Amino acid sequence: MNQLSTISALLLAGMASVSGAASAATTTTTLNFDGMNQAAYGGHANIAATGICADCYAESGFVMGVVSDTNLTNHLHQENNDFAPDGVTELYEVAYHNDSSGIYIRAQDGQAFDLKSMQFSAPWSTSSPFVNRRAGSWEILGFSQADNPNLSSGNGTDYATRVAYQTVANTAADSFNGTLVLNSGFQNISAFWIHFIGEPDSFVTPGSAFKMRLDNVVIEQTAAAVPVPAAVWMFGSGLLGLLSFGRKKNSLAA
């Protein structure tokens, strides 16, 4: 291979690397709720598609709150679950029980994401402070849009914008306390909602209490590819043309 051929090959490789660098990049975010600085959060996270709603919790570009209803005391709880290595700083998780409409999370900018896994703690228990003894299941719904304002007036399961669905058993014989991996339907969703089956709002219905805690929510997002400026391609193409012309002149001179 002569010198001009070598330069051409290197230039083509460089242009290819620019193309690869411009492809979409995936980022992973883990919501650990350690920034919670209120005992309770009652913001309606399902009303607007973007922004941080009043009395909602925001972390790493995501927003958490409850599903809106007419109950003014609808809220989620901040709960201590550990301490930092200094032995003083409290670490938190979010708790939901039967005075709430559930946990609703969306991106602050309204963009889609993949929900991968979460620490889902709902062991069956009949004693305080963690009373969870209502037989049934937890529902996790993923939605095609970030704002879903009429959820509490539905049945909690069937919605036109629901594109993903998973349940977690909650009985004396079968309850869950660990890392929950979401099914493939939770890829490319714009919001998700966790609540107890048959309880789409925060008005307490007769029956035993239920409770679950959420932590370490793992989310992946793919950033839009950045197009390579046309000038880069024109410059590269021009150089290749000059090199080709140079090869032609050399061959004629020979």
Secondary structure, DSSP 4 states (H G I P E B T S, - for coil): --HHHHHHHHHHHHHHHHHHHTS--EEEEEE--TT--SSEE--BTTS-SSS--TT-EEETTEEEEBPP-S-TT--EEEEEEEE-TTSSSEEEEEEEETTS--EEEEETT---BEEEEEEEEE--B-STTS-B---EEEEEEEESSS--TTGGGS-SS--TTEEEEEEEEESSSS-EEEEEEPPGGGTTBSEEEEEETT--SSSPPSS---EEEEEEEEEEEEPPPPPPPHHHHHHHHHHHHHHHHHHHHHHHH-
